[in-house]
Amino acid sequence: MVRKLALAAIAGMLIGAAAVAAVASSAVRVVRATPARDQLSPGSLKHPQGVKLTAGLSWTGLSPATAPAVTRVELWFPAGSLYNGASYPSCSYDRLNAAGPDACPKGSIMGSGTGTAFADTVVTRPRITVVNGGGTRVYFYTVLNNPARVQVPVIGYVNRLRGTFAYHLSATIPPLLRVVAGVPIKFTGLQISAGHGTWLAVTAPPSGIKLVTTFSDGTKITGTVLVHNA
C-alpha cells in the first residue's frame, strides 16, 4: 500500500555566505505532503513500505534580470530509503526522446509535475512527466511551450551509496532547456508527485534528505529536508 511521504523544510536550511552573496535572499522551500490513508509506516527490509513523494521546491529571491539559472539539482536520500526502478517497467532514453511518454510502457510512468521559470521577464510553466528508467535512472520528461516548444527528457542518475545516505540522485538541466529561441530560461520552482507501489520505499524510519542546487555562476546552495509523517 502506498503512503504519501511528507517533506518539510527546516528553519535555516540554506547555508553558505557565497550563496547569499551571489543569489540575494535565495531560499529553497519544500511544501505540501499528506498521508494517502493513514500514518506512514517505517517499513522493514522484509516488508518495504511504498511511498509517494509529493513536494514543491521554490528558489525565492531570484530576479529574472540578474539571477543565475539553476543548472543542476542533487538529492542524497538517507539510509532506510529504497529505490526499486529495476523491478518496474522502464523506458529507454531514445524512445522517450523520440516519441514522448505515450510511447513508453504504461507501468513506467511514475508521476507528474510542473515547473515555473522566467523566459526573459515572461513566466513560463513547463509540464513534467516522471518516467522510470530502470535501476540507475529516472527521467523527468519536460515540455516547454514558451518562448518556443521544447520537449526533452532530463536524466536523473541514481547511484547506490553506503553509510549515512542510501542513494544519490543527480539531474543536470540540459542545454535545450537553458536557452530556448535565444532566451535564457531560469527555473524558480518545481512541483513533483511521484511513486507507485514500492518503486520508492522505506525500510526504516525516514530522516533528512540532503539537497544541493547548483547555479550557472557556480553558486551552490545546500539544505536539509526533513521527512516525516504528515
Accessible surface in RSA format (square Angstrom, percent):
REM  Atomic radii and reference values for relative SASA: ProtOr
REM  Chains: A
REM  Algorithm: Lee & Richards
REM  Probe-radius: 1.40
REM  Slices: 20
REM RES _ NUM      All-atoms   Total-Side   Main-Chain    Non-polar    All polar
REM                ABS   REL    ABS   REL    ABS   REL    ABS   REL    ABS   REL
RES MET A   1   139.78  72.4  77.72  51.4  62.07 147.8  90.17  76.7  49.62  65.7
RES VAL A   2    40.74  26.8  33.49  30.3   7.25  17.5  33.49  29.1   7.25  19.7
RES ARG A   3    24.37  10.2  24.37  12.4   0.00   0.0   0.00   0.0  24.37  14.8
RES LYS A   4    52.37  25.6  50.11  30.7   2.27   5.4  15.57  14.0  36.81  39.2
RES LEU A   5    10.01   5.6   9.74   7.0   0.27   0.7  10.01   7.0   0.00   0.0
RES ALA A   6     2.57   2.4   2.36   3.6   0.21   0.5   2.36   3.3   0.21   0.5
RES LEU A   7    21.00  11.7  16.37  11.7   4.63  11.6  16.37  11.5   4.63  12.5
RES ALA A   8    34.23  31.5  33.67  52.0   0.56   1.3  33.99  47.9   0.24   0.6
RES ALA A   9    41.24  37.9  15.20  23.5  26.04  59.2  15.20  21.4  26.04  69.0
RES ILE A  10    60.28  34.3  51.22  38.2   9.06  21.8  56.81  40.9   3.47   9.4
RES ALA A  11   105.22  96.7  69.32 107.0  35.89  81.7  81.10 114.2  24.12  63.9
RES GLY A  12    67.52  83.3   0.00   N/A  67.52  83.3  40.10 110.1  27.42  61.4
RES MET A  13    15.55   8.1   7.64   5.1   7.91  18.8  10.10   8.6   5.46   7.2
RES LEU A  14    41.96  23.4  21.38  15.3  20.58  51.7  21.63  15.2  20.33  54.7
RES ILE A  15   116.24  66.1 106.42  79.3   9.81  23.7 112.49  81.0   3.75  10.2
RES GLY A  16    42.86  52.9   0.00   N/A  42.86  52.9  31.20  85.6  11.66  26.1
RES ALA A  17    89.90  82.7  69.36 107.0  20.54  46.7  76.13 107.2  13.77  36.5
RES ALA A  18    80.25  73.8  67.21 103.7  13.03  29.6  75.24 106.0   5.00  13.3
RES ALA A  19     6.02   5.5   4.34   6.7   1.68   3.8   4.55   6.4   1.46   3.9
RES VAL A  20    98.94  65.1  93.42  84.6   5.52  13.3  95.28  82.8   3.66   9.9
RES ALA A  21    90.06  82.8  51.55  79.6  38.51  87.6  62.60  88.2  27.46  72.7
RES ALA A  22    45.29  41.6  16.38  25.3  28.91  65.8  26.78  37.7  18.51  49.0
RES VAL A  23     3.13   2.1   1.03   0.9   2.09   5.0   3.00   2.6   0.13   0.3
RES ALA A  24    70.05  64.4  62.40  96.3   7.65  17.4  64.12  90.3   5.93  15.7
RES SER A  25    86.63  73.2  61.38  81.9  25.25  58.2  58.26 124.1  28.37  39.7
RES SER A  26    17.08  14.4   1.46   1.9  15.62  36.0   1.46   3.1  15.62  21.9
RES ALA A  27    36.12  33.2  36.06  55.6   0.06   0.1  36.09  50.8   0.03   0.1
RES VAL A  28     6.16   4.1   0.91   0.8   5.25  12.7   0.91   0.8   5.25  14.2
RES ARG A  29   122.60  51.5 120.60  61.5   2.00   4.8  51.45  70.3  71.15  43.1
RES VAL A  30     6.83   4.5   0.66   0.6   6.16  14.9   0.66   0.6   6.16  16.7
RES VAL A  31    50.17  33.0  45.48  41.2   4.69  11.3  50.17  43.6   0.00   0.0
RES ARG A  32   162.87  68.4 140.81  71.8  22.06  52.5  57.32  78.3 105.55  64.0
RES ALA A  33    18.00  16.5   1.56   2.4  16.44  37.4   2.54   3.6  15.46  40.9
RES THR A  34    80.77  57.4  79.71  80.8   1.06   2.5  61.25  82.3  19.52  29.5
RES PRO A  35    37.72  27.5  24.78  22.6  12.94  47.0  24.78  20.5  12.94  80.4
RES ALA A  36    53.11  48.8  21.24  32.8  31.87  72.5  26.69  37.6  26.41  70.0
RES ARG A  37   183.25  76.9 144.70  73.8  38.55  91.8  49.69  67.9 133.56  80.9
RES ASP A  38    75.52  52.9  68.83  68.5   6.69  15.8  40.38  95.0  35.14  35.0
RES GLN A  39   104.81  58.6  95.63  69.9   9.18  21.8  60.18 128.1  44.62  33.8
RES LEU A  40    12.36   6.9   2.58   1.8   9.78  24.6   2.58   1.8   9.78  26.3
RES SER A  41    47.44  40.1  42.70  57.0   4.74  10.9  28.87  61.5  18.58  26.0
RES PRO A  42    63.57  46.3  62.63  57.1   0.94   3.4  63.47  52.4   0.10   0.6
RES GLY A  43    20.43  25.2   0.00   N/A  20.43  25.2   8.14  22.3  12.28  27.5
RES SER A  44    45.35  38.3  43.42  57.9   1.93   4.4  40.43  86.1   4.92   6.9
RES LEU A  45   156.89  87.4 133.39  95.4  23.50  59.1 133.54  93.8  23.36  62.9
RES LYS A  46   183.82  89.7 156.22  95.9  27.60  65.7 105.78  95.2  78.04  83.1
RES HIS A  47   139.60  76.3 132.18  91.9   7.41  19.0  92.38  95.2  47.21  54.9
RES PRO A  48    45.76  33.3  31.34  28.6  14.42  52.4  31.34  25.9  14.42  89.6
RES GLN A  49    21.20  11.9  18.07  13.2   3.14   7.5   3.97   8.5  17.23  13.1
RES GLY A  50     2.31   2.8   0.00   N/A   2.31   2.8   0.68   1.9   1.63   3.7
RES VAL A  51     3.33   2.2   3.33   3.0   0.00   0.0   3.33   2.9   0.00   0.0
RES LYS A  52    65.80  32.1  65.80  40.4   0.00   0.0  14.21  12.8  51.59  55.0
RES LEU A  53    27.87  15.5  27.79  19.9   0.09   0.2  27.80  19.5   0.07   0.2
RES THR A  54     6.64   4.7   6.64   6.7   0.00   0.0   6.64   8.9   0.00   0.0
RES ALA A  55    14.43  13.3  10.10  15.6   4.33   9.8  11.22  15.8   3.21   8.5
RES GLY A  56     1.60   2.0   0.00   N/A   1.60   2.0   1.52   4.2   0.08   0.2
RES LEU A  57    30.00  16.7  28.88  20.7   1.12   2.8  29.19  20.5   0.80   2.2
RES SER A  58    20.96  17.7  20.92  27.9   0.04   0.1  20.87  44.4   0.09   0.1
RES TRP A  59     3.74   1.5   0.49   0.2   3.25   7.6   0.52   0.3   3.22   5.2
RES THR A  60    57.54  40.9  51.17  51.9   6.37  15.2  50.62  68.0   6.93  10.5
RES GLY A  61    45.27  55.8   0.00   N/A  45.27  55.8  22.53  61.8  22.73  50.9
RES LEU A  62    18.49  10.3   2.09   1.5  16.40  41.2   2.96   2.1  15.54  41.8
RES SER A  63    45.73  38.6  39.99  53.4   5.74  13.2  32.80  69.9  12.93  18.1
RES PRO A  64    38.82  28.3  31.27  28.5   7.55  27.4  31.58  26.1   7.24  45.0
RES ALA A  65    82.15  75.5  47.76  73.7  34.38  78.2  56.51  79.6  25.64  67.9
RES THR A  66   115.84  82.4  85.15  86.3  30.69  73.1  74.79 100.5  41.06  62.1
RES ALA A  67    10.46   9.6   3.58   5.5   6.88  15.7   8.07  11.4   2.39   6.3
RES PRO A  68    17.16  12.5   8.33   7.6   8.83  32.1  16.41  13.5   0.75   4.7
RES ALA A  69    13.60  12.5  12.55  19.4   1.05   2.4  12.86  18.1   0.74   2.0
RES VAL A  70     4.23   2.8   1.85   1.7   2.38   5.7   1.85   1.6   2.38   6.5
RES THR A  71    15.23  10.8  15.23  15.4   0.00   0.0   9.82  13.2   5.41   8.2
RES ARG A  72    83.94  35.2  83.90  42.8   0.04   0.1  18.39  25.1  65.55  39.7
RES VAL A  73    20.44  13.5  18.80  17.0   1.64   4.0  18.80  16.3   1.64   4.5
RES GLU A  74    15.25   8.8  15.16  11.5   0.08   0.2   0.11   0.2  15.14  12.4
RES LEU A  75    37.92  21.1  37.92  27.1   0.00   0.0  37.92  26.6   0.00   0.0
RES TRP A  76    47.99  19.3  47.99  23.2   0.00   0.0  30.29  16.2  17.69  28.7
RES PHE A  77    33.16  16.6  33.16  20.5   0.00   0.0  33.16  20.1   0.00   0.0
RES PRO A  78     9.88   7.2   9.88   9.0   0.00   0.0   9.88   8.2   0.00   0.0
RES ALA A  79    54.92  50.5  43.89  67.7  11.03  25.1  45.19  63.6   9.73  25.8
RES GLY A  80    17.32  21.4   0.00   N/A  17.32  21.4   7.60  20.9   9.72  21.8
RES SER A  81    19.94  16.8  14.77  19.7   5.17  11.9   8.20  17.5  11.74  16.4
RES LEU A  82    46.29  25.8  42.66  30.5   3.63   9.1  43.41  30.5   2.87   7.7
RES TYR A  83    26.10  12.2  12.64   7.2  13.47  35.0  12.64   9.5  13.47  16.6
RES ASN A  84    31.70  21.9  28.33  27.4   3.37   8.1   6.33  15.2  25.36  24.5
RES GLY A  85     0.50   0.6   0.00   N/A   0.50   0.6   0.00   0.0   0.50   1.1
RES ALA A  86    86.02  79.1  52.15  80.5  33.87  77.0  56.35  79.4  29.66  78.6
RES SER A  87    89.64  75.7  51.79  69.1  37.85  87.2  31.43  66.9  58.20  81.5
RES TYR A  88    49.75  23.2  39.07  22.2  10.68  27.8  29.40  22.1  20.35  25.1
RES PRO A  89    66.35  48.4  53.25  48.5  13.10  47.6  65.43  54.0   0.92   5.7
RES SER A  90    51.72  43.7  35.29  47.1  16.43  37.8   1.09   2.3  50.63  70.9
RES CYS A  91     5.12   3.9   0.00   0.0   5.12  12.0   3.20   8.1   1.93   2.1
RES SER A  92    63.86  54.0  50.71  67.7  13.14  30.3  49.80 106.0  14.06  19.7
RES TYR A  93    66.59  31.1  63.77  36.3   2.82   7.3  38.69  29.1  27.90  34.4
RES ASP A  94   112.10  78.5 105.68 105.2   6.42  15.2  34.37  80.9  77.73  77.5
RES ARG A  95   122.16  51.3 113.40  57.8   8.76  20.9  25.03  34.2  97.13  58.9
RES LEU A  96     0.00   0.0   0.00   0.0   0.00   0.0   0.00   0.0   0.00   0.0
RES ASN A  97    71.82  49.5  54.44  52.6  17.38  41.9   0.26   0.6  71.56  69.2
RES ALA A  98    90.47  83.2  48.21  74.4  42.26  96.1  57.87  81.5  32.60  86.4
RES ALA A  99    65.23  60.0  35.68  55.1  29.55  67.2  46.63  65.7  18.60  49.3
RES GLY A 100     6.41   7.9   0.00   N/A   6.41   7.9   5.35  14.7   1.06   2.4
RES PRO A 101    28.01  20.4  24.79  22.6   3.22  11.7  24.97  20.6   3.04  18.9
RES ASP A 102   148.07 103.7 113.95 113.4  34.12  80.7  39.29  92.5 108.78 108.5
RES ALA A 103    40.28  37.0  17.60  27.2  22.67  51.6  28.94  40.7  11.34  30.0
RES CYS A 104    12.10   9.2   0.00   0.0  12.10  28.4   0.57   1.4  11.53  12.4
RES PRO A 105    48.71  35.5  35.89  32.7  12.81  46.6  48.35  39.9   0.36   2.2
RES LYS A 106   191.70  93.5 171.99 105.5  19.71  46.9 120.16 108.2  71.54  76.2
RES GLY A 107    32.97  40.7   0.00   N/A  32.97  40.7  26.24  72.0   6.73  15.1
RES SER A 108     0.00   0.0   0.00   0.0   0.00   0.0   0.00   0.0   0.00   0.0
RES ILE A 109    64.84  36.9  47.45  35.3  17.40  41.9  47.45  34.2  17.40  47.2
RES MET A 110     5.38   2.8   0.10   0.1   5.28  12.6   2.86   2.4   2.53   3.3
RES GLY A 111    17.94  22.1   0.00   N/A  17.94  22.1  15.68  43.0   2.26   5.1
RES SER A 112    67.01  56.6  64.95  86.7   2.05   4.7  29.95  63.8  37.06  51.9
RES GLY A 113    13.73  16.9   0.00   N/A  13.73  16.9   9.58  26.3   4.15   9.3
RES THR A 114    66.68  47.4  66.49  67.4   0.19   0.5  50.12  67.3  16.56  25.0
RES GLY A 115     2.44   3.0   0.00   N/A   2.44   3.0   1.33   3.6   1.11   2.5
RES THR A 116    41.10  29.2  41.04  41.6   0.07   0.2  21.09  28.3  20.01  30.2
RES ALA A 117     0.66   0.6   0.00   0.0   0.66   1.5   0.66   0.9   0.00   0.0
RES PHE A 118    40.95  20.5  40.82  25.3   0.13   0.3  40.82  24.7   0.13   0.4
RES ALA A 119     4.69   4.3   2.07   3.2   2.62   6.0   2.07   2.9   2.62   6.9
RES ASP A 120    90.75  63.6  82.36  82.0   8.39  19.8  19.22  45.2  71.53  71.3
RES THR A 121    94.53  67.2  74.61  75.6  19.93  47.5  50.38  67.7  44.15  66.7
RES VAL A 122    82.96  54.6  79.57  72.0   3.39   8.2  82.96  72.1   0.00   0.0
RES VAL A 123    66.83  44.0  47.55  43.0  19.28  46.5  47.55  41.3  19.28  52.3
RES THR A 124     6.46   4.6   2.93   3.0   3.53   8.4   3.53   4.7   2.93   4.4
RES ARG A 125   159.59  67.0 136.69  69.7  22.91  54.5  55.95  76.5 103.65  62.8
RES PRO A 126     0.40   0.3   0.05   0.0   0.35   1.3   0.39   0.3   0.01   0.1
RES ARG A 127   126.45  53.1 125.50  64.0   0.95   2.3  58.32  79.7  68.13  41.3
RES ILE A 128    10.72   6.1   7.02   5.2   3.70   8.9   7.35   5.3   3.38   9.2
RES THR A 129    34.08  24.2  34.07  34.5   0.01   0.0   7.61  10.2  26.47  40.0
RES VAL A 130     1.31   0.9   1.31   1.2   0.00   0.0   1.31   1.1   0.00   0.0
RES VAL A 131     0.00   0.0   0.00   0.0   0.00   0.0   0.00   0.0   0.00   0.0
RES ASN A 132     0.00   0.0   0.00   0.0   0.00   0.0   0.00   0.0   0.00   0.0
RES GLY A 133    18.35  22.6   0.00   N/A  18.35  22.6   0.00   0.0  18.35  41.1
RES GLY A 134    11.95  14.7   0.00   N/A  11.95  14.7  11.95  32.8   0.00   0.0
RES GLY A 135    36.74  45.3   0.00   N/A  36.74  45.3  14.24  39.1  22.51  50.4
RES THR A 136    89.06  63.3  87.66  88.9   1.40   3.3  61.76  83.0  27.30  41.3
RES ARG A 137    75.88  31.9  75.88  38.7   0.00   0.0   9.98  13.6  65.90  39.9
RES VAL A 138     7.10   4.7   7.10   6.4   0.00   0.0   7.10   6.2   0.00   0.0
RES TYR A 139     5.63   2.6   5.63   3.2   0.00   0.0   0.00   0.0   5.63   6.9
RES PHE A 140    38.08  19.1  38.08  23.6   0.00   0.0  38.08  23.1   0.00   0.0
RES TYR A 141    12.56   5.9  12.07   6.9   0.49   1.3   5.71   4.3   6.85   8.4
RES THR A 142     5.31   3.8   5.31   5.4   0.00   0.0   1.48   2.0   3.83   5.8
RES VAL A 143    11.54   7.6  10.31   9.3   1.22   3.0  10.31   9.0   1.22   3.3
RES LEU A 144     0.05   0.0   0.00   0.0   0.05   0.1   0.05   0.0   0.00   0.0
RES ASN A 145    84.95  58.6  63.27  61.1  21.68  52.2  29.93  72.0  55.02  53.2
RES ASN A 146    57.54  39.7  56.98  55.1   0.56   1.4  21.15  50.9  36.39  35.2
RES PRO A 147    48.71  35.5  20.24  18.5  28.47 103.5  21.30  17.6  27.41 170.4
RES ALA A 148    38.80  35.7  31.80  49.1   7.01  15.9  38.80  54.6   0.00   0.0
RES ARG A 149   137.55  57.8 108.01  55.1  29.54  70.3  58.03  79.3  79.51  48.2
RES VAL A 150    21.91  14.4  17.64  16.0   4.26  10.3  21.91  19.0   0.00   0.0
RES GLN A 151    84.78  47.4  65.76  48.1  19.02  45.3   4.72  10.0  80.06  60.7
RES VAL A 152     5.36   3.5   5.36   4.9   0.00   0.0   5.36   4.7   0.00   0.0
RES PRO A 153     3.26   2.4   0.00   0.0   3.26  11.8   0.00   0.0   3.26  20.2
RES VAL A 154     8.79   5.8   8.24   7.5   0.55   1.3   8.79   7.6   0.00   0.0
RES ILE A 155    37.06  21.1  32.87  24.5   4.19  10.1  32.87  23.7   4.19  11.4
RES GLY A 156     0.00   0.0   0.00   N/A   0.00   0.0   0.00   0.0   0.00   0.0
RES TYR A 157    98.67  46.1  98.67  56.1   0.00   0.0  73.62  55.3  25.05  30.9
RES VAL A 158    11.58   7.6   9.22   8.4   2.35   5.7   9.22   8.0   2.35   6.4
RES ASN A 159    75.10  51.8  72.29  69.9   2.81   6.8  16.57  39.9  58.53  56.6
RES ARG A 160   152.49  64.0 123.17  62.8  29.32  69.8  57.21  78.2  95.28  57.7
RES LEU A 161    56.26  31.3  50.25  35.9   6.01  15.1  54.50  38.3   1.76   4.7
RES ARG A 162   233.61  98.1 200.72 102.3  32.89  78.3  78.04 106.7 155.57  94.3
RES GLY A 163    59.52  73.4   0.00   N/A  59.52  73.4  39.09 107.3  20.43  45.8
RES THR A 164   106.87  76.0  88.24  89.5  18.63  44.4  59.86  80.4  47.01  71.1
RES PHE A 165    53.15  26.6  51.53  31.9   1.62   4.2  51.53  31.2   1.62   4.6
RES ALA A 166     5.08   4.7   3.15   4.9   1.93   4.4   5.08   7.2   0.00   0.0
RES TYR A 167    18.07   8.4  18.07  10.3   0.00   0.0  12.74   9.6   5.32   6.6
RES HIS A 168    27.01  14.8  27.01  18.8   0.00   0.0  16.90  17.4  10.11  11.8
RES LEU A 169    23.81  13.3  23.71  17.0   0.10   0.3  23.71  16.7   0.10   0.3
RES SER A 170     6.97   5.9   6.57   8.8   0.39   0.9   5.02  10.7   1.94   2.7
RES ALA A 171    12.98  11.9  12.90  19.9   0.09   0.2  12.90  18.2   0.09   0.2
RES THR A 172    55.89  39.7  47.23  47.9   8.66  20.6  41.21  55.4  14.68  22.2
RES ILE A 173    20.60  11.7  20.60  15.3   0.00   0.0  20.60  14.8   0.00   0.0
RES PRO A 174    26.13  19.0  22.62  20.6   3.52  12.8  26.13  21.6   0.00   0.0
RES PRO A 175   104.67  76.3  98.50  89.8   6.17  22.4  99.94  82.5   4.74  29.4
RES LEU A 176   110.59  61.6 108.33  77.5   2.26   5.7 109.73  77.1   0.85   2.3
RES LEU A 177     1.28   0.7   0.84   0.6   0.44   1.1   0.84   0.6   0.44   1.2
RES ARG A 178    77.30  32.5  74.57  38.0   2.74   6.5  21.85  29.9  55.45  33.6
RES VAL A 179    81.96  53.9  68.69  62.2  13.27  32.0  68.69  59.7  13.27  36.0
RES VAL A 180     4.76   3.1   1.88   1.7   2.87   6.9   4.76   4.1   0.00   0.0
RES ALA A 181    77.23  71.0  26.78  41.3  50.46 114.8  48.00  67.6  29.24  77.4
RES GLY A 182    65.82  81.2   0.00   N/A  65.82  81.2  32.15  88.2  33.67  75.4
RES VAL A 183    35.91  23.6  35.31  32.0   0.60   1.4  35.91  31.2   0.00   0.0
RES PRO A 184    68.02  49.6  67.00  61.1   1.02   3.7  67.00  55.3   1.02   6.3
RES ILE A 185     2.92   1.7   0.00   0.0   2.92   7.0   0.00   0.0   2.92   7.9
RES LYS A 186    33.89  16.5  33.89  20.8   0.00   0.0  17.86  16.1  16.03  17.1
RES PHE A 187    11.42   5.7  10.57   6.5   0.85   2.2  10.57   6.4   0.85   2.4
RES THR A 188    22.55  16.0  19.95  20.2   2.60   6.2  11.75  15.8  10.80  16.3
RES GLY A 189     8.47  10.4   0.00   N/A   8.47  10.4   8.47  23.2   0.00   0.0
RES LEU A 190    35.27  19.6  33.19  23.7   2.08   5.2  33.62  23.6   1.65   4.4
RES GLN A 191    86.21  48.2  85.64  62.6   0.57   1.4  39.58  84.2  46.64  35.4
RES ILE A 192    42.22  24.0  37.56  28.0   4.66  11.2  39.02  28.1   3.20   8.7
RES SER A 193    28.26  23.9  27.12  36.2   1.14   2.6  23.51  50.1   4.75   6.7
RES ALA A 194     8.13   7.5   8.13  12.6   0.00   0.0   8.13  11.5   0.00   0.0
RES GLY A 195    10.26  12.6   0.00   N/A  10.26  12.6   0.00   0.0  10.26  23.0
RES HIS A 196   104.94  57.4 103.59  72.0   1.35   3.4  55.62  57.3  49.32  57.4
RES GLY A 197    25.61  31.6   0.00   N/A  25.61  31.6  24.59  67.5   1.02   2.3
RES THR A 198    49.98  35.5  49.62  50.3   0.36   0.9  30.65  41.2  19.33  29.2
RES TRP A 199     6.66   2.7   6.66   3.2   0.00   0.0   6.66   3.6   0.00   0.0
RES LEU A 200    29.66  16.5  29.66  21.2   0.00   0.0  29.66  20.8   0.00   0.0
RES ALA A 201     3.37   3.1   0.00   0.0   3.37   7.7   0.00   0.0   3.37   8.9
RES VAL A 202     5.71   3.8   5.71   5.2   0.00   0.0   5.71   5.0   0.00   0.0
RES THR A 203    21.95  15.6  11.30  11.5  10.65  25.4   2.87   3.9  19.08  28.8
RES ALA A 204    34.93  32.1  33.08  51.0   1.86   4.2  34.78  49.0   0.15   0.4
RES PRO A 205    98.56  71.8  88.35  80.5  10.22  37.1  88.50  73.1  10.06  62.6
RES PRO A 206    33.38  24.3  15.78  14.4  17.61  64.0  19.11  15.8  14.27  88.7
RES SER A 207    57.27  48.4  51.78  69.1   5.49  12.6  42.77  91.1  14.50  20.3
RES GLY A 208    17.76  21.9   0.00   N/A  17.76  21.9   7.12  19.5  10.64  23.8
RES ILE A 209     7.84   4.5   7.84   5.8   0.00   0.0   7.84   5.6   0.00   0.0
RES LYS A 210    69.00  33.7  68.07  41.8   0.92   2.2  19.47  17.5  49.53  52.8
RES LEU A 211     1.68   0.9   1.62   1.2   0.06   0.1   1.62   1.1   0.06   0.2
RES VAL A 212    10.61   7.0  10.47   9.5   0.14   0.3  10.47   9.1   0.14   0.4
RES THR A 213     0.00   0.0   0.00   0.0   0.00   0.0   0.00   0.0   0.00   0.0
RES THR A 214    18.20  12.9  18.20  18.5   0.00   0.0  18.07  24.3   0.13   0.2
RES PHE A 215     2.82   1.4   0.00   0.0   2.82   7.3   0.00   0.0   2.82   8.1
RES SER A 216    70.78  59.8  36.27  48.4  34.51  79.5  29.67  63.2  41.11  57.6
RES ASP A 217    83.37  58.4  43.31  43.1  40.06  94.7  42.36  99.7  41.02  40.9
RES GLY A 218    54.05  66.7   0.00   N/A  54.05  66.7  33.88  93.0  20.17  45.2
RES THR A 219    14.84  10.6   5.67   5.8   9.16  21.8   8.55  11.5   6.28   9.5
RES LYS A 220   123.27  60.1 104.91  64.4  18.35  43.7  54.27  48.9  68.99  73.5
RES ILE A 221     4.14   2.4   2.97   2.2   1.17   2.8   2.97   2.1   1.17   3.2
RES THR A 222    39.79  28.3  39.38  39.9   0.41   1.0  21.68  29.1  18.11  27.4
RES GLY A 223     2.64   3.3   0.00   N/A   2.64   3.3   2.21   6.1   0.43   1.0
RES THR A 224    55.78  39.7  55.11  55.9   0.67   1.6  25.36  34.1  30.42  46.0
RES VAL A 225     5.16   3.4   5.16   4.7   0.00   0.0   5.16   4.5   0.00   0.0
RES LEU A 226    81.63  45.5  81.63  58.4   0.00   0.0  81.63  57.3   0.00   0.0
RES VAL A 227    10.76   7.1   1.97   1.8   8.79  21.2   1.97   1.7   8.79  23.8
RES HIS A 228    80.14  43.8  75.10  52.2   5.04  12.9  69.64  71.8  10.50  12.2
RES ASN A 229    68.88  47.5  50.77  49.1  18.11  43.6  12.26  29.5  56.63  54.7
RES ALA A 230    48.80  44.9   8.08  12.5  40.72  92.6  37.45  52.7  11.35  30.1
END  Absolute sums over single chains surface
CHAIN  1 A    10758.6       8403.5       2355.1       6532.3       4226.3
END  Absolute sums over all chains
TOTAL         10758.6       8403.5       2355.1       6532.3       4226.3
